[in-house]
């Protein structure tokens, strides 16, 4: 509210200091390497080498192809060192599927087509293409994966229906078209499953990002709430202390007894402010615990009027404070506190009027003073009106503040009493 009266962590760039490759914890709580060196790769999921799965799949392809050789004996060419080299290469290249998914998927397709073109037995070698295609799709290289699978199907079609006369095994006949339909269906199924996995993975990523945003939003709201509490407590108390200190200094020689009274008021007010600040800080140390002291509300209005009187402000209250939900009770008290503090700081009037009305499901607070503004800087931060508006907005209420036509200043707050934040 002060601005209406005419008063108003880290190094640059956000980069935290530290040597290259130092260990730090991010917002998620998990450690990662930062700032150069090999640490950049360690923070990237694609940099992890999938050794276990690659070794297991390569071993399965080699052993399974040996069994396939026995079951297709006499129909296909027996496995030789070149065949085993192709099988090993098709499996080993999957080690790079997270870093370079596009070259890997085409490399596995090329190895499988070369394997089939040499007449070797059908078998689990096709799994290498499945894994490579899956990796390419889920990492976002969809067109490359589709092109690779189309190349595999077209290459098999060419080998089985055109080039089979000149390729081993001798006397091989063309494959039936029903087999080609099965191959095409298999290719489409692989791509479809990979697309489903990609969609699900993106959905998980969005959900994780939304949860992270929700956590940051709650943290921001909590910081804002604590900042408002500290501002309201300190602004009011320090304003009273400032006024009483001036009175004490002015009367120290001429009226020592009145000066003593001012000093006693300063002592009481500072003690109360320290207690409220300690309560706010306790919520930072143990945010899950209940407050140790009751939350202030309109039941403390007589105390607020007495404090204003100690600062030289005569406050007239019209209407009885109703029993309110906790959220509205705290907001109403802080709004009244800030409005009266503003009168003490910046108004030449020594009289203020507070009117409290409850109309249906709404609470109306009106604070008037006759002014005029003093133009003096009482040390305000300029956040008073913004804080009141934030408190009212949190309850779906409104704040109107500004000069009155007949002089002085008015603050009008309307707070709904049935919003979720009140409960």
C-alpha positions in Angstrom: 0.0 0.0 0.0 3.0 2.3 0.5 3.4 2.9 -3.2 -0.1 4.4 -3.4 1.0 7.0 -1.0 4.0 7.9 -3.1 6.7 5.8 -1.4 8.2 3.5 -2.9 21.7 -16.2 -5.1 24.4 -16.8 -7.4 26.9 -15.3 -9.8 25.7 -13.5 -13.0 24.2 -15.7 -15.6 23.1 -18.3 -13.0 26.3 -20.3 -13.3 27.4 -21.7 -10.0 31.2 -21.7 -9.3 33.1 -24.9 -9.2 35.8 -26.8 -11.2 34.8 -28.7 -14.3 33.3 -32.1 -13.6 32.3 -31.2 -10.0 29.4 -33.1 -8.4 26.2 -31.3 -7.5 22.6 -32.0 -6.8 19.9 -30.7 -9.0 16.3 -29.9 -8.1 15.2 -33.5 -8.4 17.6 -34.5 -5.6 19.7 -36.7 -7.8 23.3 -36.0 -8.3 24.8 -35.3 -11.7 28.0 -34.1 -13.2 28.1 -30.5 -14.3 30.3 -27.9 -16.1 32.2 -29.7 -18.7 34.5 -32.6 -19.0 33.2 -36.1 -19.1 30.6 -35.0 -16.6 28.4 -33.6 -19.4 28.1 -37.1 -20.9 27.4 -38.6 -17.5 24.3 -36.4 -17.1 22.9 -37.5 -20.5 20.9 -40.8 -20.5 22.0 -41.4 -24.0 25.6 -41.6 -22.9 25.1 -44.8 -20.8 26.5 -47.8 -22.6 23.9 -50.7 -22.6 26.5 -53.4 -22.1 24.3 -56.0 -20.3 21.4 -56.0 -22.7 23.7 -55.9 -25.7 25.8 -58.9 -24.5 22.7 -60.9 -23.6 21.0 -60.2 -27.0 24.2 -61.0 -29.0 24.6 -64.3 -27.1 21.0 -65.1 -27.7 21.3 -64.4 -31.4 24.4 -66.6 -31.8 23.0 -69.5 -29.8 19.5 -69.3 -31.3 21.0 -69.2 -34.8 22.9 -72.4 -34.1 19.6 -74.1 -33.1 17.9 -72.6 -36.3 20.7 -74.2 -38.4 19.9 -77.7 -37.1 16.2 -77.2 -37.7 16.7 -75.9 -41.3 19.5 -78.3 -42.2 19.4 -79.1 -45.9 17.1 -76.1 -46.6 19.6 -73.2 -45.9 23.3 -72.7 -46.0 25.2 -73.9 -42.9 26.7 -71.3 -40.6 30.3 -70.5 -41.2 32.8 -68.0 -39.7 31.4 -65.2 -42.0 27.9 -66.0 -40.9 28.9 -65.9 -37.2 30.7 -62.6 -37.9 27.5 -61.1 -39.3 25.5 -62.3 -36.4 28.0 -60.9 -33.9 28.2 -57.6 -35.8 24.4 -57.2 -35.9 24.2 -57.7 -32.1 27.4 -55.7 -31.2 26.4 -52.6 -33.1 23.4 -52.3 -30.7 25.9 -51.0 -28.1 25.7 -47.6 -29.9 21.8 -47.6 -30.2 21.3 -44.8 -27.6 24.1 -42.6 -28.9 23.6 -43.0 -32.6 20.2 -44.7 -33.2 19.8 -43.9 -36.9 23.2 -45.4 -38.1 22.6 -48.4 -35.8 19.1 -49.2 -37.2 20.4 -49.1 -40.8 23.5 -51.1 -39.9 21.4 -53.9 -38.4 19.2 -53.9 -41.5 22.2 -54.1 -43.8 23.7 -57.0 -41.7 20.4 -58.9 -41.8 20.0 -58.5 -45.5 23.5 -59.6 -46.1 23.0 -62.6 -43.9 19.8 -63.5 -45.7 21.3 -62.9 -49.1 24.1 -65.4 -48.3 21.4 -68.1 -47.7 22.0 -68.6 -44.0 19.2 -69.9 -41.8 16.3 -67.7 -40.7 16.4 -67.1 -36.9 16.7 -64.6 -34.1 18.9 -62.3 -36.1 15.7 -60.3 -36.8 15.6 -59.3 -33.1 18.5 -57.0 -33.7 16.5 -55.0 -36.1 13.5 -54.9 -33.7 15.7 -53.5 -30.9 17.4 -51.0 -33.2 14.0 -49.8 -34.6 12.5 -49.5 -31.1 15.5 -47.4 -30.0 15.2 -45.1 -33.0 11.5 -44.5 -32.6 11.5 -43.8 -28.9 14.4 -41.4 -29.2 12.4 -39.4 -31.8 13.9 -40.7 -35.1 10.6 -42.0 -36.4 11.1 -41.5 -40.1 14.5 -43.1 -40.1 13.1 -46.1 -38.3 10.2 -46.4 -40.8 12.6 -46.0 -43.7 14.9 -48.8 -42.3 12.0 -51.2 -41.8 10.7 -50.4 -45.3 14.2 -51.1 -46.6 14.3 -54.5 -44.8 10.9 -55.5 -46.2 11.8 -54.3 -49.8 15.2 -56.0 -49.5 13.6 -59.3 -48.4 11.1 -59.0 -51.3 14.0 -58.5 -53.7 16.0 -61.5 -52.3 13.0 -63.8 -52.2 11.4 -63.1 -55.6 14.1 -61.7 -57.9 17.6 -62.6 -56.8 17.0 -66.1 -55.4 18.0 -67.7 -58.7 21.6 -66.5 -58.4 22.0 -66.7 -54.6 22.6 -69.6 -52.3 21.3 -72.1 -51.5 21.2 -73.7 -55.0 17.8 -74.5 -56.3 16.0 -72.2 -54.0 12.5 -71.3 -55.1 10.7 -68.0 -54.7 8.9 -67.4 -51.5 5.1 -67.4 -51.4 3.3 -64.1 -51.3 1.6 -65.2 -48.1 5.0 -65.3 -46.5 5.6 -61.7 -47.7 2.3 -60.6 -46.1 3.5 -62.2 -42.8 6.8 -60.3 -43.1 5.0 -57.0 -43.9 2.6 -57.5 -41.0 5.6 -58.2 -38.7 7.3 -55.0 -39.9 4.2 -52.9 -39.2 3.7 -54.5 -35.8 7.3 -53.7 -34.8 6.9 -50.1 -35.8 3.4 -49.9 -34.1 4.7 -51.2 -30.8 7.7 -48.8 -31.0 5.3 -45.9 -31.6 3.2 -46.9 -28.7 6.3 -47.0 -26.5 7.3 -43.6 -27.8 3.9 -42.1 -27.0 3.9 -43.6 -23.5 7.5 -42.4 -22.9 6.5 -38.9 -23.9 3.5 -39.0 -21.6 5.7 -40.1 -18.7 8.1 -37.2 -19.5 5.2 -34.7 -19.5 3.9 -36.1 -16.2 7.3 -35.8 -14.6 7.7 -32.3 -15.9 4.2 -31.4 -14.6 5.0 -32.8 -11.2 8.3 -30.9 -11.1 6.4 -27.7 -12.1 3.9 -28.4 -9.4 6.6 -28.8 -6.8 8.3 -25.5 -7.9 4.9 -23.8 -7.9 4.2 -24.9 -4.3 7.6 -23.8 -3.3 7.1 -20.4 -4.9 3.7 -20.0 -3.2 5.2 -20.9 0.2 8.0 -18.4 -0.3 5.4 -15.8 -1.2 3.3 -16.6 1.8 6.3 -16.4 4.2 7.4 -13.1 2.5 3.9 -11.6 3.1 3.8 -12.7 6.7 7.3 -11.3 7.4 6.4 -8.0 5.6 3.1 -7.6 7.5 4.6 -8.4 10.9 7.7 -6.3 10.5 6.1 -3.3 8.7 3.5 -2.9 11.4 5.8 -3.4 14.4 8.7 -1.3 13.1 6.3 1.5 12.2 5.0 1.6 15.8 8.6 1.4 17.1 9.6 4.2 14.8 6.8 6.5 16.0 7.4 5.7 19.7 11.1 6.2 19.4 10.5 9.7 18.0 8.1 10.4 20.9 10.7 9.2 23.4 13.5 11.3 21.9 11.3 14.4 21.8 10.1 14.0 25.4 13.3 12.6 26.9 14.2 15.9 28.7 10.8 17.6 29.0 8.6 14.7 30.1 10.7 11.7 31.2 7.7 9.7 32.3 6.0 9.9 28.9 9.4 9.0 27.3 9.5 5.9 29.6 6.0 4.9 28.4 7.2 5.2 24.8 10.2 3.0 25.6 7.9 0.4 27.3 5.8 0.4 24.1 8.9 -0.2 22.0 9.9 -3.1 24.2 6.4 -4.8 24.1 6.1 -4.3 20.4 9.6 -5.6 19.6 8.9 -8.7 21.8 5.7 -9.4 19.9 7.3 -8.9 16.5 10.1 -11.3 17.5 7.6 -13.9 18.6 5.7 -13.7 15.3 8.9 -13.7 13.2 10.0 -16.8 15.2 6.7 -18.5 14.4 7.2 -17.8 10.7 10.7 -19.1 10.7 9.7 -22.2 12.6 7.5 -23.1 9.5 10.7 -23.0 7.4 12.6 -25.3 9.7 9.8 -27.9 10.0 7.2 -27.2 7.3 5.2 -30.3 8.1 4.6 -29.4 11.7 1.6 -27.5 13.0 2.3 -23.9 14.2 3.2 -23.6 17.8 1.2 -20.4 18.3 -2.3 -19.7 17.1 -2.7 -17.9 13.7 -3.6 -14.3 14.3 -7.2 -13.3 13.4 -9.8 -10.6 13.9 -10.1 -11.7 17.6 -6.9 -9.7 18.0 -8.5 -6.5 16.6 -8.6 -4.8 20.1 -4.9 -5.5 20.5 -4.3 -4.0 17.0 -6.3 -0.9 17.9 -4.3 -0.5 21.2 -1.0 -0.8 19.3 -2.2 1.9 16.8 -3.2 4.1 19.8 0.3 3.7 21.2 1.6 5.1 17.9 -0.7 8.1 18.1 -3.5 6.9 15.9 -7.1 6.9 17.2 -9.0 4.0 15.6 -12.8 3.7 15.6 -14.3 0.3 14.9 -17.8 -0.1 13.5 -19.3 -3.6 13.5 -18.4 -6.8 15.3 -15.8 -9.1 14.0 -17.6 -12.3 12.9 -16.3 -15.8 13.4 -14.4 -16.6 10.2 -12.6 -19.6 8.6 -8.9 -19.6 9.3 -7.8 -18.4 5.9 -10.1 -15.5 5.8 -9.5 -14.7 9.4 -5.7 -14.4 8.9 -6.1 -12.4 5.6 -8.6 -10.0 7.2 -6.3 -9.4 10.2 -3.2 -8.8 8.0 -5.1 -6.4 5.6 -6.3 -4.4 8.6 -2.9 -4.4 10.1 -1.2 -3.2 6.9 -3.9 -0.5 6.2 -3.5 1.0 9.7 0.3 0.8 9.4 0.0 2.8 6.2 -2.0 5.5 8.0 0.6 5.7 10.8 3.4 6.0 8.2 2.0 8.3 5.5 -1.2 10.1 6.7 -1.3 13.4 8.4 -4.5 12.3 10.1 -4.4 10.9 13.6 -7.8 9.2 13.2 -8.9 6.2 11.3 -12.2 4.4 10.9 -12.6 0.7 10.4 -16.0 -0.8 9.3 -16.6 -4.6 9.3 -19.7 -6.0 7.5 -20.6 -9.5 6.6 -23.0 -9.7 3.6 -24.0 -13.2 2.9 -20.9 -15.2 2.0 -18.7 -12.1 1.8 -16.7 -10.1 4.4 -16.3 -6.4 3.7 -13.5 -4.4 5.4 -13.3 -0.7 4.9 -10.5 1.5 6.4 -10.7 5.3 6.0 -8.5 8.1 7.1 -8.9 11.9 6.5 -5.4 12.5 5.3 -3.7 14.4 3.9 -0.6 12.4 2.9 2.5 13.6 4.7 4.9 12.8 1.9 7.4 11.5 4.4 9.4 8.4 3.9 8.8 6.1 6.8 11.0 3.3 5.5 8.3 1.3 3.7 9.2 -1.3 1.2 6.5 -0.4 -1.3 5.0 -3.9 -1.1 2.1 -3.3 1.2 -0.7 -2.9 -1.4 0.8 -5.8 -3.5 0.7 -8.0 -0.4 -2.9 -7.1 0.4 -3.9 -7.8 -3.1 -2.1 -11.2 -3.1 -3.9 -12.2 0.1 -7.3 -11.2 -1.2 -6.6 -12.9 -4.6 -5.7 -16.1 -2.9 -9.3 -16.2 -1.5 -10.8 -15.0 -4.8 -11.4 -11.6 -3.2 -10.7 -8.0 -4.2 -8.9 -4.9 -2.9 -9.7 -1.4 -3.8 -7.4 1.3 -2.5 -7.0 5.0 -3.4 -7.7 8.6 -2.4 -11.3 9.5 -1.4 -13.1 12.3 -3.3 -13.4 14.4 -0.1 -9.8 13.8 0.9 -8.0 11.1 2.8 -7.5 7.5 1.7 -9.7 4.4 1.7 -9.0 0.7 1.5 -11.9 -1.6 0.7 -11.4 -5.4 0.9 -14.1 -7.9 -0.1 -13.3 -11.5 0.9 -15.5 -14.5 0.0 -15.9 -16.9 3.0 -16.7 -20.1 1.1 -13.5 -20.5 -1.0 -11.4 -23.7 -0.8 -8.4 -21.7 0.6 -10.4 -20.7 3.7 -10.7 -24.3 4.8 
